[in-house]
Amino acid sequence: MKNFLFSLWILAGVSLFAFAMKGFVKNYRFKAHAVVLTGEVIGSKSGHFQRTGVPVVRYVTPAGEQREHTYDAPLAGSEFQMGEKVKVLYHPGSGTTKLDDWSELYLISSLLGFIGFLVLLPPLTAGVIYLYVQRPDRNTG
């Protein structure tokens, strides 16, 4: 039972890393293939303030259609001023939009990777200690 739980612990940590890498690669590819447009902060999802952490951005697609995008990373600490010009990443094939902001692109992946690291840290530390104690030159006196 102890080995089974240990295996589940390792599997959870590796799975978190896998999800983090999948998200990172997905957003990296999105940014590489997206068209960069200029947008303007026109409002806030949380009300009308001069500075906001959750802006609503208006932009015009390459086809001339006016659209709005709401920022998806409100806990990241980025603040935007009303009327501020921002870079908008637009994928013409899917119509997906994101701001050209590290937080919106990579924050979730980074947090998952960090949690995966924290989950794997105890077994990795225990493994290093075990290997150090089991070294042949340490056992001969």
N, CA, C and O atoms as a GROMACS GRO file, in nm:
protein
  564
    1MET      N    1   0.082  -0.120   0.000
    1MET     CA    2   0.000   0.000   0.000
    1MET      C    3   0.087   0.126   0.000
    1MET      O    4   0.053   0.226  -0.064
    2LYS      N    5   0.200   0.121   0.073
    2LYS     CA    6   0.289   0.236   0.081
    2LYS      C    7   0.348   0.268  -0.056
    2LYS      O    8   0.357   0.385  -0.094
    3ASN      N    9   0.388   0.165  -0.132
    3ASN     CA   10   0.442   0.187  -0.265
    3ASN      C   11   0.336   0.241  -0.361
    3ASN      O   12   0.366   0.322  -0.448
    4PHE      N   13   0.212   0.195  -0.344
    4PHE     CA   14   0.104   0.244  -0.428
    4PHE      C   15   0.080   0.393  -0.407
    4PHE      O   16   0.066   0.468  -0.503
    5LEU      N   17   0.074   0.436  -0.281
    5LEU     CA   18   0.054   0.577  -0.250
    5LEU      C   19   0.173   0.662  -0.298
    5LEU      O   20   0.155   0.773  -0.347
    6PHE      N   21   0.293   0.607  -0.281
    6PHE     CA   22   0.411   0.678  -0.329
    6PHE      C   23   0.405   0.695  -0.481
    6PHE      O   24   0.438   0.802  -0.533
    7SER      N   25   0.362   0.590  -0.552
    7SER     CA   26   0.348   0.598  -0.698
    7SER      C   27   0.244   0.701  -0.738
    7SER      O   28   0.263   0.775  -0.834
    8LEU      N   29   0.132   0.706  -0.665
    8LEU     CA   30   0.029   0.806  -0.694
    8LEU      C   31   0.083   0.947  -0.672
    8LEU      O   32   0.053   1.038  -0.749
    9TRP      N   33   0.160   0.965  -0.567
    9TRP     CA   34   0.220   1.096  -0.537
    9TRP      C   35   0.310   1.141  -0.653
    9TRP      O   36   0.302   1.256  -0.698
   10ILE      N   37   0.396   1.050  -0.700
   10ILE     CA   38   0.485   1.081  -0.811
   10ILE      C   39   0.403   1.108  -0.938
   10ILE      O   40   0.432   1.202  -1.012
   11LEU      N   41   0.302   1.026  -0.962
   11LEU     CA   42   0.216   1.044  -1.079
   11LEU      C   43   0.146   1.180  -1.076
   11LEU      O   44   0.133   1.245  -1.180
   12ALA      N   45   0.102   1.223  -0.959
   12ALA     CA   46   0.036   1.354  -0.947
   12ALA      C   47   0.134   1.466  -0.983
   12ALA      O   48   0.098   1.557  -1.057
   13GLY      N   49   0.256   1.460  -0.932
   13GLY     CA   50   0.354   1.563  -0.962
   13GLY      C   51   0.392   1.566  -1.109
   13GLY      O   52   0.402   1.673  -1.168
   14VAL      N   53   0.414   1.450  -1.167
   14VAL     CA   54   0.450   1.443  -1.309
   14VAL      C   55   0.333   1.489  -1.395
   14VAL      O   56   0.354   1.555  -1.497
   15SER      N   57   0.211   1.456  -1.356
   15SER     CA   58   0.092   1.499  -1.430
   15SER      C   59   0.080   1.651  -1.428
   15SER      O   60   0.048   1.712  -1.530
   16LEU      N   61   0.106   1.712  -1.313
   16LEU     CA   62   0.101   1.858  -1.306
   16LEU      C   63   0.204   1.921  -1.399
   16LEU      O   64   0.176   2.019  -1.468
   17PHE      N   65   0.324   1.864  -1.401
   17PHE     CA   66   0.427   1.912  -1.494
   17PHE      C   67   0.382   1.895  -1.639
   17PHE      O   68   0.403   1.984  -1.721
   18ALA      N   69   0.321   1.781  -1.670
   18ALA     CA   70   0.275   1.757  -1.808
   18ALA      C   71   0.168   1.857  -1.849
   18ALA      O   72   0.173   1.911  -1.959
   19PHE      N   73   0.071   1.884  -1.759
   19PHE     CA   74  -0.032   1.983  -1.789
   19PHE      C   75   0.029   2.122  -1.806
   19PHE      O   76  -0.012   2.199  -1.893
   20ALA      N   77   0.128   2.154  -1.722
   20ALA     CA   78   0.194   2.284  -1.731
   20ALA      C   79   0.265   2.298  -1.866
   20ALA      O   80   0.255   2.401  -1.932
   21MET      N   81   0.337   2.195  -1.906
   21MET     CA   82   0.409   2.202  -2.034
   21MET      C   83   0.312   2.208  -2.152
   21MET      O   84   0.337   2.278  -2.249
   22LYS      N   85   0.202   2.134  -2.144
   22LYS     CA   86   0.102   2.137  -2.250
   22LYS      C   87   0.046   2.279  -2.266
   22LYS      O   88   0.034   2.330  -2.377
   23GLY      N   89   0.012   2.341  -2.155
   23GLY     CA   90  -0.041   2.478  -2.159
   23GLY      C   91   0.062   2.577  -2.208
   23GLY      O   92   0.030   2.667  -2.286
   24PHE      N   93   0.187   2.561  -2.163
   24PHE     CA   94   0.293   2.652  -2.206
   24PHE      C   95   0.314   2.642  -2.357
   24PHE      O   96   0.320   2.744  -2.426
   25VAL      N   97   0.324   2.520  -2.408
   25VAL     CA   98   0.346   2.500  -2.552
   25VAL      C   99   0.226   2.551  -2.633
   25VAL      O  100   0.244   2.612  -2.738
   26LYS      N  101   0.105   2.526  -2.585
   26LYS     CA  102  -0.016   2.571  -2.654
   26LYS      C  103  -0.015   2.724  -2.667
   26LYS      O  104  -0.041   2.777  -2.775
   27ASN      N  105   0.014   2.794  -2.559
   27ASN     CA  106   0.015   2.940  -2.563
   27ASN      C  107   0.135   2.996  -2.640
   27ASN      O  108   0.125   3.100  -2.704
   28TYR      N  109   0.248   2.926  -2.634
   28TYR     CA  110   0.364   2.968  -2.711
   28TYR      C  111   0.333   2.960  -2.861
   28TYR      O  112   0.365   3.051  -2.936
   29ARG      N  113   0.272   2.849  -2.902
   29ARG     CA  114   0.233   2.833  -3.043
   29ARG      C  115   0.128   2.936  -3.083
   29ARG      O  116   0.132   2.991  -3.193
   30PHE      N  117   0.033   2.960  -2.992
   30PHE     CA  118  -0.069   3.061  -3.020
   30PHE      C  119  -0.003   3.196  -3.047
   30PHE      O  120  -0.036   3.264  -3.145
   31LYS      N  121   0.090   3.235  -2.961
   31LYS     CA  122   0.157   3.364  -2.978
   31LYS      C  123   0.238   3.367  -3.107
   31LYS      O  124   0.243   3.470  -3.175
   32ALA      N  125   0.303   3.257  -3.141
   32ALA     CA  126   0.386   3.252  -3.262
   32ALA      C  127   0.304   3.266  -3.389
   32ALA      O  128   0.352   3.321  -3.488
   33HIS      N  129   0.180   3.218  -3.388
   33HIS     CA  130   0.097   3.220  -3.509
   33HIS      C  131  -0.010   3.328  -3.508
   33HIS      O  132  -0.084   3.342  -3.605
   34ALA      N  133  -0.017   3.405  -3.401
   34ALA     CA  134  -0.122   3.508  -3.391
   34ALA      C  135  -0.082   3.635  -3.463
   34ALA      O  136   0.036   3.664  -3.482
   35VAL      N  137  -0.182   3.709  -3.503
   35VAL     CA  138  -0.163   3.841  -3.563
   35VAL      C  139  -0.165   3.942  -3.447
   35VAL      O  140  -0.252   3.935  -3.360
   36VAL      N  141  -0.069   4.034  -3.447
   36VAL     CA  142  -0.063   4.135  -3.341
   36VAL      C  143  -0.146   4.256  -3.384
   36VAL      O  144  -0.119   4.317  -3.487
   37LEU      N  145  -0.246   4.288  -3.304
   37LEU     CA  146  -0.333   4.403  -3.330
   37LEU      C  147  -0.318   4.501  -3.215
   37LEU      O  148  -0.270   4.466  -3.107
   38THR      N  149  -0.360   4.623  -3.237
   38THR     CA  150  -0.360   4.723  -3.131
   38THR      C  151  -0.502   4.737  -3.079
   38THR      O  152  -0.597   4.752  -3.155
   39GLY      N  153  -0.514   4.731  -2.947
   39GLY     CA  154  -0.644   4.747  -2.883
   39GLY      C  155  -0.639   4.861  -2.784
   39GLY      O  156  -0.532   4.912  -2.751
   40GLU      N  157  -0.755   4.900  -2.735
   40GLU     CA  158  -0.763   5.008  -2.638
   40GLU      C  159  -0.847   4.962  -2.520
   40GLU      O  160  -0.953   4.903  -2.537
   41VAL      N  161  -0.799   4.990  -2.399
   41VAL     CA  162  -0.873   4.958  -2.278
   41VAL      C  163  -0.992   5.052  -2.270
   41VAL      O  164  -0.977   5.174  -2.263
   42ILE      N  165  -1.113   4.994  -2.273
   42ILE     CA  166  -1.234   5.076  -2.274
   42ILE      C  167  -1.316   5.064  -2.146
   42ILE      O  168  -1.409   5.141  -2.125
   43GLY      N  169  -1.282   4.969  -2.062
   43GLY     CA  170  -1.359   4.950  -1.941
   43GLY      C  171  -1.297   4.845  -1.852
   43GLY      O  172  -1.184   4.802  -1.873
   44SER      N  173  -1.372   4.806  -1.753
   44SER     CA  174  -1.326   4.707  -1.657
   44SER      C  175  -1.438   4.607  -1.632
   44SER      O  176  -1.555   4.644  -1.624
   45LYS      N  177  -1.401   4.483  -1.620
   45LYS     CA  178  -1.500   4.379  -1.591
   45LYS      C  179  -1.559   4.399  -1.451
   45LYS      O  180  -1.673   4.361  -1.426
   46SER      N  181  -1.480   4.458  -1.362
   46SER     CA  182  -1.523   4.475  -1.223
   46SER      C  183  -1.585   4.612  -1.195
   46SER      O  184  -1.606   4.646  -1.078
   47GLY      N  185  -1.615   4.689  -1.295
   47GLY     CA  186  -1.673   4.822  -1.275
   47GLY      C  187  -1.599   4.924  -1.359
   47GLY      O  188  -1.514   4.888  -1.440
   48HIS      N  189  -1.631   5.049  -1.340
   48HIS     CA  190  -1.565   5.155  -1.417
   48HIS      C  191  -1.466   5.227  -1.328
   48HIS      O  192  -1.504   5.308  -1.244
   49PHE      N  193  -1.339   5.197  -1.348
   49PHE     CA  194  -1.231   5.260  -1.272
   49PHE      C  195  -1.128   5.314  -1.371
   49PHE      O  196  -1.123   5.268  -1.485
   50GLN      N  197  -1.048   5.410  -1.328
   50GLN     CA  198  -0.942   5.462  -1.413
   50GLN      C  199  -0.831   5.358  -1.432
   50GLN      O  200  -0.774   5.348  -1.540
   51ARG      N  201  -0.801   5.282  -1.326
   51ARG     CA  202  -0.700   5.175  -1.334
   51ARG      C  203  -0.772   5.045  -1.301
   51ARG      O  204  -0.856   5.039  -1.210
   52THR      N  205  -0.738   4.942  -1.375
   52THR     CA  206  -0.807   4.815  -1.354
   52THR      C  207  -0.714   4.697  -1.374
   52THR      O  208  -0.617   4.704  -1.450
   53GLY      N  209  -0.744   4.589  -1.304
   53GLY     CA  210  -0.670   4.465  -1.321
   53GLY      C  211  -0.740   4.368  -1.414
   53GLY      O  212  -0.683   4.267  -1.454
   54VAL      N  213  -0.865   4.399  -1.450
   54VAL     CA  214  -0.943   4.315  -1.540
   54VAL      C  215  -1.003   4.401  -1.652
   54VAL      O  216  -1.124   4.427  -1.653
   55PRO      N  217  -0.919   4.446  -1.745
   55PRO     CA  218  -0.968   4.538  -1.848
   55PRO      C  219  -1.052   4.469  -1.955
   55PRO      O  220  -1.039   4.349  -1.981
   56VAL      N  221  -1.138   4.548  -2.015
   56VAL     CA  222  -1.208   4.509  -2.136
   56VAL      C  223  -1.141   4.589  -2.247
   56VAL      O  224  -1.133   4.712  -2.241
   57VAL      N  225  -1.093   4.517  -2.349
   57VAL     CA  226  -1.016   4.579  -2.456
   57VAL      C  227  -1.095   4.571  -2.586
   57VAL      O  228  -1.146   4.465  -2.622
   58ARG      N  229  -1.104   4.683  -2.655
   58ARG     CA  230  -1.169   4.687  -2.786
   58ARG      C  231  -1.061   4.687  -2.893
   58ARG      O  232  -0.962   4.760  -2.882
   59TYR      N  233  -1.081   4.606  -2.996
   59TYR     CA  234  -0.986   4.597  -3.106
   59TYR      C  235  -1.062   4.571  -3.235
   59TYR      O  236  -1.180   4.536  -3.234
   60VAL      N  237  -0.993   4.588  -3.347
   60VAL     CA  238  -1.052   4.565  -3.477
   60VAL      C  239  -0.977   4.449  -3.543
   60VAL      O  240  -0.854   4.452  -3.553
   61THR      N  241  -1.051   4.347  -3.588
   61THR     CA  242  -0.990   4.230  -3.652
   61THR      C  243  -0.937   4.270  -3.790
   61THR      O  244  -0.974   4.375  -3.843
   62PRO      N  245  -0.850   4.188  -3.849
   62PRO     CA  246  -0.802   4.217  -3.985
   62PRO      C  247  -0.915   4.227  -4.088
   62PRO      O  248  -0.899   4.293  -4.191
   63ALA      N  249  -1.030   4.163  -4.060
   63ALA     CA  250  -1.144   4.170  -4.151
   63ALA      C  251  -1.226   4.298  -4.130
   63ALA      O  252  -1.323   4.321  -4.202
   64GLY      N  253  -1.187   4.381  -4.032
   64GLY     CA  254  -1.256   4.507  -4.006
   64GLY      C  255  -1.367   4.498  -3.903
   64GLY      O  256  -1.438   4.597  -3.881
   65GLU      N  257  -1.384   4.383  -3.840
   65GLU     CA  258  -1.488   4.364  -3.739
   65GLU      C  259  -1.439   4.415  -3.603
   65GLU      O  260  -1.329   4.382  -3.560
   66GLN      N  261  -1.521   4.495  -3.537
   66GLN     CA  262  -1.485   4.547  -3.404
   66GLN      C  263  -1.528   4.447  -3.299
   66GLN      O  264  -1.643   4.402  -3.298
   67ARG      N  265  -1.436   4.411  -3.209
   67ARG     CA  266  -1.463   4.312  -3.104
   67ARG      C  267  -1.409   4.362  -2.971
   67ARG      O  268  -1.335   4.460  -2.963
   68GLU      N  269  -1.448   4.289  -2.865
   68GLU     CA  270  -1.397   4.319  -2.731
   68GLU      C  271  -1.341   4.191  -2.669
   68GLU      O  272  -1.387   4.080  -2.697
   69HIS      N  273  -1.241   4.210  -2.585
   69HIS     CA  274  -1.177   4.098  -2.515
   69HIS      C  275  -1.166   4.134  -2.368
   69HIS      O  276  -1.127   4.245  -2.334
   70THR      N  277  -1.200   4.039  -2.282
   70THR     CA  278  -1.184   4.059  -2.138
   70THR      C  279  -1.062   3.981  -2.092
   70THR      O  280  -1.047   3.863  -2.122
   71TYR      N  281  -0.975   4.048  -2.020
   71TYR     CA  282  -0.849   3.993  -1.969
   71TYR      C  283  -0.877   3.872  -1.880
   71TYR      O  284  -0.969   3.876  -1.798
   72ASP      N  285  -0.798   3.764  -1.896
   72ASP     CA  286  -0.823   3.640  -1.823
   72ASP      C  287  -0.730   3.614  -1.705
   72ASP      O  288  -0.736   3.506  -1.647
   73ALA      N  289  -0.647   3.709  -1.666
   73ALA     CA  290  -0.554   3.685  -1.555
   73ALA      C  291  -0.564   3.797  -1.451
   73ALA      O  292  -0.467   3.870  -1.431
   74PRO      N  293  -0.679   3.812  -1.385
   74PRO     CA  294  -0.698   3.925  -1.295
   74PRO      C  295  -0.614   3.920  -1.167
   74PRO      O  296  -0.596   4.024  -1.103
   75LEU      N  297  -0.564   3.806  -1.129
   75LEU     CA  298  -0.487   3.795  -1.005
   75LEU      C  299  -0.338   3.820  -1.025
   75LEU      O  300  -0.261   3.810  -0.930
   76ALA      N  301  -0.298   3.852  -1.146
   76ALA     CA  302  -0.156   3.863  -1.177
   76ALA      C  303  -0.093   3.993  -1.132
   76ALA      O  304   0.030   4.002  -1.125
   77GLY      N  305  -0.172   4.093  -1.100
   77GLY     CA  306  -0.116   4.218  -1.053
   77GLY      C  307  -0.093   4.322  -1.162
   77GLY      O  308  -0.055   4.434  -1.131
   78SER      N  309  -0.115   4.286  -1.289
   78SER     CA  310  -0.100   4.384  -1.396
   78SER      C  311  -0.215   4.484  -1.386
   78SER      O  312  -0.330   4.446  -1.364
   79GLU      N  313  -0.183   4.610  -1.404
   79GLU     CA  314  -0.286   4.713  -1.403
   79GLU      C  315  -0.285   4.787  -1.534
   79GLU      O  316  -0.179   4.810  -1.593
   80PHE      N  317  -0.401   4.824  -1.580
   80PHE     CA  318  -0.417   4.894  -1.706
   80PHE      C  319  -0.493   5.022  -1.683
   80PHE      O  320  -0.583   5.028  -1.599
   81GLN      N  321  -0.457   5.123  -1.757
   81GLN     CA  322  -0.520   5.254  -1.749
   81GLN      C  323  -0.629   5.264  -1.856
   81GLN      O  324  -0.611   5.212  -1.967
   82MET      N  325  -0.740   5.329  -1.826
   82MET     CA  326  -0.843   5.351  -1.926
   82MET      C  327  -0.784   5.429  -2.043
   82MET      O  328  -0.713   5.528  -2.023
   83GLY      N  329  -0.812   5.385  -2.164
   83GLY     CA  330  -0.761   5.451  -2.283
   83GLY      C  331  -0.622   5.405  -2.325
   83GLY      O  332  -0.572   5.445  -2.429
   84GLU      N  333  -0.560   5.319  -2.244
   84GLU     CA  334  -0.425   5.269  -2.274
   84GLU      C  335  -0.429   5.180  -2.398
   84GLU      O  336  -0.520   5.099  -2.415
   85LYS      N  337  -0.329   5.195  -2.483
   85LYS     CA  338  -0.315   5.109  -2.601
   85LYS      C  339  -0.240   4.984  -2.559
   85LYS      O  340  -0.136   4.992  -2.494
   86VAL      N  341  -0.292   4.867  -2.597
   86VAL     CA  342  -0.230   4.739  -2.563
   86VAL      C  343  -0.221   4.652  -2.688
   86VAL      O  344  -0.295   4.672  -2.784
   87LYS      N  345  -0.129   4.556  -2.685
   87LYS     CA  346  -0.116   4.462  -2.795
   87LYS      C  347  -0.213   4.346  -2.772
   87LYS      O  348  -0.218   4.287  -2.664
   88VAL      N  349  -0.288   4.316  -2.876
   88VAL     CA  350  -0.384   4.206  -2.873
   88VAL      C  351  -0.335   4.100  -2.971
   88VAL      O  352  -0.302   4.131  -3.085
   89LEU      N  353  -0.331   3.975  -2.925
   89LEU     CA  354  -0.295   3.863  -3.012
   89LEU      C  355  -0.424   3.799  -3.062
   89LEU      O  356  -0.509   3.758  -2.983
   90TYR      N  357  -0.438   3.792  -3.193
   90TYR     CA  358  -0.560   3.740  -3.254
   90TYR      C  359  -0.524   3.627  -3.349
   90TYR      O  360  -0.439   3.644  -3.437
   91HIS      N  361  -0.588   3.512  -3.331
   91HIS     CA  362  -0.566   3.399  -3.420
   91HIS      C  363  -0.679   3.396  -3.522
   91HIS      O  364  -0.793   3.363  -3.487
   92PRO      N  365  -0.649   3.429  -3.648
   92PRO     CA  366  -0.755   3.439  -3.749
   92PRO      C  367  -0.833   3.310  -3.771
   92PRO      O  368  -0.954   3.314  -3.796
   93GLY      N  369  -0.766   3.196  -3.762
   93GLY     CA  370  -0.833   3.069  -3.788
   93GLY      C  371  -0.940   3.036  -3.686
   93GLY      O  372  -1.048   2.991  -3.722
   94SER      N  373  -0.910   3.058  -3.558
   94SER     CA  374  -1.004   3.021  -3.452
   94SER      C  375  -1.080   3.140  -3.396
   94SER      O  376  -1.183   3.123  -3.330
   95GLY      N  377  -1.031   3.260  -3.421
   95GLY     CA  378  -1.094   3.380  -3.364
   95GLY      C  379  -1.058   3.402  -3.218
   95GLY      O  380  -1.114   3.491  -3.154
   96THR      N  381  -0.965   3.323  -3.165
   96THR     CA  382  -0.923   3.335  -3.026
   96THR      C  383  -0.841   3.462  -3.008
   96THR      O  384  -0.763   3.501  -3.094
   97THR      N  385  -0.860   3.527  -2.893
   97THR     CA  386  -0.791   3.651  -2.863
   97THR      C  387  -0.732   3.645  -2.723
   97THR      O  388  -0.794   3.594  -2.630
   98LYS      N  389  -0.611   3.697  -2.709
   98LYS     CA  390  -0.546   3.714  -2.578
   98LYS      C  391  -0.464   3.840  -2.584
   98LYS      O  392  -0.421   3.884  -2.691
   99LEU      N  393  -0.443   3.900  -2.468
   99LEU     CA  394  -0.352   4.014  -2.463
   99LEU      C  395  -0.210   3.964  -2.469
   99LEU      O  396  -0.180   3.853  -2.423
  100ASP      N  397  -0.121   4.044  -2.526
  100ASP     CA  398   0.021   4.008  -2.530
  100ASP      C  399   0.080   4.042  -2.395
  100ASP      O  400   0.155   4.139  -2.380
  101ASP      N  401   0.046   3.959  -2.297
  101ASP     CA  402   0.085   3.980  -2.158
  101ASP      C  403   0.126   3.846  -2.100
  101ASP      O  404   0.055   3.746  -2.115
  102TRP      N  405   0.241   3.843  -2.034
  102TRP     CA  406   0.293   3.718  -1.979
  102TRP      C  407   0.190   3.651  -1.888
  102TRP      O  408   0.173   3.529  -1.892
  103SER      N  409   0.122   3.728  -1.808
  103SER     CA  410   0.027   3.671  -1.713
  103SER      C  411  -0.085   3.597  -1.782
  103SER      O  412  -0.121   3.486  -1.741
  104GLU      N  413  -0.142   3.657  -1.885
  104GLU     CA  414  -0.254   3.591  -1.952
  104GLU      C  415  -0.208   3.469  -2.032
  104GLU      O  416  -0.284   3.373  -2.048
  105LEU      N  417  -0.086   3.473  -2.082
  105LEU     CA  418  -0.036   3.362  -2.163
  105LEU      C  419   0.022   3.247  -2.079
  105LEU      O  420  -0.006   3.131  -2.106
  106TYR      N  421   0.101   3.280  -1.977
  106TYR     CA  422   0.180   3.176  -1.912
  106TYR      C  423   0.161   3.162  -1.761
  106TYR      O  424   0.223   3.074  -1.700
  107LEU      N  425   0.079   3.243  -1.698
  107LEU     CA  426   0.065   3.238  -1.552
  107LEU      C  427   0.013   3.103  -1.503
  107LEU      O  428   0.071   3.044  -1.412
  108ILE      N  429  -0.095   3.053  -1.562
  108ILE     CA  430  -0.154   2.927  -1.517
  108ILE      C  431  -0.054   2.812  -1.534
  108ILE      O  432  -0.040   2.728  -1.445
  109SER      N  433   0.015   2.808  -1.648
  109SER     CA  434   0.114   2.702  -1.671
  109SER      C  435   0.227   2.710  -1.569
  109SER      O  436   0.272   2.608  -1.519
  110SER      N  437   0.271   2.830  -1.539
  110SER     CA  438   0.379   2.847  -1.441
  110SER      C  439   0.336   2.803  -1.302
  110SER      O  440   0.413   2.739  -1.230
  111LEU      N  441   0.213   2.836  -1.264
  111LEU     CA  442   0.163   2.794  -1.132
  111LEU      C  443   0.150   2.642  -1.124
  111LEU      O  444   0.184   2.582  -1.022
  112LEU      N  445   0.099   2.579  -1.230
  112LEU     CA  446   0.089   2.433  -1.230
  112LEU      C  447   0.227   2.368  -1.221
  112LEU      O  448   0.245   2.270  -1.148
  113GLY      N  449   0.324   2.422  -1.294
  113GLY     CA  450   0.460   2.369  -1.287
  113GLY      C  451   0.520   2.384  -1.149
  113GLY      O  452   0.588   2.294  -1.100
  114PHE      N  453   0.496   2.498  -1.084
  114PHE     CA  454   0.548   2.521  -0.950
  114PHE      C  455   0.484   2.426  -0.849
  114PHE      O  456   0.552   2.372  -0.762
  115ILE      N  457   0.352   2.405  -0.861
  115ILE     CA  458   0.285   2.312  -0.771
  115ILE      C  459   0.337   2.170  -0.795
  115ILE      O  460   0.356   2.094  -0.700
  116GLY      N  461   0.360   2.134  -0.922
  116GLY     CA  462   0.419   2.003  -0.953
  116GLY      C  463   0.556   1.989  -0.889
  116GLY      O  464   0.589   1.882  -0.838
  117PHE      N  465   0.637   2.096  -0.893
  117PHE     CA  466   0.768   2.094  -0.828
  117PHE      C  467   0.753   2.072  -0.678
  117PHE      O  468   0.827   1.993  -0.619
  118LEU      N  469   0.658   2.142  -0.615
  118LEU     CA  470   0.637   2.126  -0.471
  118LEU      C  471   0.590   1.986  -0.436
  118LEU      O  472   0.626   1.932  -0.331
  119VAL      N  473   0.508   1.927  -0.523
  119VAL     CA  474   0.460   1.791  -0.498
  119VAL      C  475   0.575   1.691  -0.509
  119VAL      O  476   0.583   1.596  -0.431
  120LEU      N  477   0.664   1.714  -0.605
  120LEU     CA  478   0.776   1.620  -0.626
  120LEU      C  479   0.895   1.645  -0.535
  120LEU      O  480   0.983   1.560  -0.524
  121LEU      N  481   0.900   1.760  -0.470
  121LEU     CA  482   1.016   1.792  -0.387
  121LEU      C  483   1.040   1.693  -0.272
  121LEU      O  484   1.154   1.648  -0.256
  122PRO      N  485   0.939   1.655  -0.192
  122PRO     CA  486   0.966   1.558  -0.084
  122PRO      C  487   1.020   1.423  -0.133
  122PRO      O  488   1.118   1.375  -0.078
  123PRO      N  489   0.959   1.360  -0.236
  123PRO     CA  490   1.015   1.231  -0.278
  123PRO      C  491   1.154   1.245  -0.341
  123PRO      O  492   1.238   1.156  -0.327
  124LEU      N  493   1.178   1.357  -0.412
  124LEU     CA  494   1.311   1.377  -0.468
  124LEU      C  495   1.416   1.396  -0.358
  124LEU      O  496   1.526   1.342  -0.366
  125THR      N  497   1.380   1.473  -0.258
  125THR     CA  498   1.471   1.494  -0.146
  125THR      C  499   1.497   1.363  -0.073
  125THR      O  500   1.612   1.332  -0.040
  126ALA      N  501   1.392   1.287  -0.048
  126ALA     CA  502   1.409   1.158   0.018
  126ALA      C  503   1.496   1.064  -0.065
  126ALA      O  504   1.578   0.991  -0.011
  127GLY      N  505   1.478   1.067  -0.198
  127GLY     CA  506   1.559   0.983  -0.285
  127GLY      C  507   1.706   1.022  -0.283
  127GLY      O  508   1.793   0.935  -0.281
  128VAL      N  509   1.735   1.151  -0.282
  128VAL     CA  510   1.874   1.196  -0.276
  128VAL      C  511   1.937   1.157  -0.143
  128VAL      O  512   2.051   1.112  -0.139
  129ILE      N  513   1.863   1.174  -0.034
  129ILE     CA  514   1.916   1.135   0.098
  129ILE      C  515   1.939   0.985   0.103
  129ILE      O  516   2.042   0.940   0.155
  130TYR      N  517   1.846   0.907   0.050
  130TYR     CA  518   1.860   0.762   0.049
  130TYR      C  519   1.983   0.720  -0.031
  130TYR      O  520   2.060   0.636   0.014
  131LEU      N  521   2.003   0.779  -0.149
  131LEU     CA  522   2.120   0.746  -0.230
  131LEU      C  523   2.249   0.788  -0.162
  131LEU      O  524   2.350   0.718  -0.173
  132TYR      N  525   2.249   0.899  -0.092
  132TYR     CA  526   2.368   0.945  -0.020
  132TYR      C  527   2.403   0.848   0.092
  132TYR      O  528   2.520   0.814   0.112
  133VAL      N  529   2.301   0.803   0.166
  133VAL     CA  530   2.325   0.710   0.277
  133VAL      C  531   2.370   0.574   0.225
  133VAL      O  532   2.449   0.507   0.291
  134GLN      N  533   2.323   0.532   0.109
  134GLN     CA  534   2.355   0.402   0.053
  134GLN      C  535   2.484   0.399  -0.028
  134GLN      O  536   2.520   0.293  -0.081
  135ARG      N  537   2.554   0.511  -0.040
  135ARG     CA  538   2.678   0.512  -0.119
  135ARG      C  539   2.777   0.411  -0.062
  135ARG      O  540   2.794   0.403   0.059
  136PRO      N  541   2.843   0.333  -0.150
  136PRO     CA  542   2.936   0.230  -0.103
  136PRO      C  543   3.055   0.289  -0.025
  136PRO      O  544   3.096   0.229   0.075
  137ASP      N  545   3.109   0.400  -0.066
  137ASP     CA  546   3.225   0.454   0.006
  137ASP      C  547   3.187   0.509   0.143
  137ASP      O  548   3.275   0.531   0.226
  138ARG      N  549   3.061   0.530   0.168
  138ARG     CA  550   3.016   0.579   0.298
  138ARG      C  551   2.996   0.464   0.397
  138ARG      O  552   3.007   0.484   0.518
  139ASN      N  553   2.966   0.344   0.346
  139ASN     CA  554   2.938   0.230   0.433
  139ASN      C  555   3.064   0.160   0.481
  139ASN      O  556   3.060   0.086   0.579
  140THR      N  557   3.176   0.182   0.413
  140THR     CA  558   3.300   0.118   0.458
  140THR      C  559   3.370   0.208   0.556
  140THR      O  560   3.387   0.327   0.531
  141GLY      N  561   3.410   0.155   0.662
  141GLY     CA  562   3.465   0.240   0.768
  141GLY      C  563   3.605   0.215   0.786
  141GLY      O  564   3.668   0.277   0.871
   0.00000   0.00000   0.00000
